Amino acid sequence: MNTLTIGERTLELDKDGYLIDLSDWSTDVANALAAAEAMELTSEHWEILELLRGFYDEFQLSPATRPLIKYTALKLGPEKGNSLHLNRLFKGTPAKLAAKLAGLPRPTNCL
């Protein structure tokens, strides 16, 4: 089992680096997970992470890429809800990487 240490806390991660306990998520956790991916989160990233967490609250699942793009376009407009924008932000794997950074489970239909 993998772990992530933030201050005094040690959080459990699955073999792919996703949080085991979704309630462990915080902005500090997201920043630490991003650092492990050699990323620094910007306001553009946070906008998508907050959107994803809202999607999860509403539907109880992490969206695959196509539903993520459609949901982003619906909520933020077509200039942000497109594959080029999301791929640029999340290294070509927006559904998987954004879900991980948002503290959500791996999307079930992503390889």
N, C-alpha and C positions, 0 to 999 in steps of 0.2 A: 504494500500500500504506500502511495506517495503522500507526502505531507507538505504543507506550506506554513511557515512560521512568520507570524506578524506580531511583533512586540513579544508579549508573554504567551500569546496563544499559538497553539499548533493545530492546524486544521487538516482534516483528512481529505485526500483527493483520490479519485479513482485512477485506474491505470492510464487514462488519457488526459489526466490533469483537471477534471471537472470536480467541483465540490461534491462531497458525499452528502453533507447536511446543508440544504439550500438556505437555512436560516443563519448560517455562518457568514453570508455575504455582507459586505459593506464596501464603501468607496475605497478604503484601504486595501481590502482584499482584491478588488478589481485592479487597483494600481499594481499590486504585487504580482497578480496573475499576468498582467500586461508586461511588466518588467521581465518576467520569465520567458515571455515571447519576444523579447527585445523591442518592445513597443512603449511609447509614452502616450497616454490617453489625452486627447484634445477635447474641446467642446463638441466637435463633430462626432467623436466616438461616444461621448456621454449621451448625446441626443439619441443615438441608436440604442445604446444600452438601456436607457430609461424606457424607450419605446418597447424594446424586447421584454423587459420586466412587466410592462403593462399588458403585453400580448399574453404572457404566461399567466398573469393574474386572471385574465379574461377567459382563456381557453385551456389552461392547465397543461400546456405542452410548449415545447420549443419549436418554432417553425423551421422548416427546411428553407432552402434558398428562395425558391419561387414564391411561397407564401410570405416570406420576409420582405421581399421586394414589393409585392402587392400591398402589404400592410403599411410599409414605409411610405409608398407613394400615396396611399389613402390618407395617412396622418400628416405627412410632411411635404407632400407634393412630388411631382415627377422628377424635379431636379435632384432630389435626394433619394427617391424611391426607384433607383435603377441599378443594374448590376455593375456598371462602371464605378459609380460612386462607392457602393458597398464593398466591392472587390479592392478598391484603392485603400479604403480604411482598414479592412480586415484581411490583408495579405492573400486575396484570392479565395478565401474560404469564409465568407461572411456568416453563414448560418452557424457553422461549428465554432469558430473563434469568438464571435460576438456572444453566443450562448454561454461559452466558457467564462468570458470576462464578466458577463451579467450575472454569473452565479447560478445559471440554469442548467438543467440536464442536457446532455448531448441530443440534438435533434434525432429522432428515431430513424428517419429515412435518409440520413447522410452517411456516406461511407467513411 
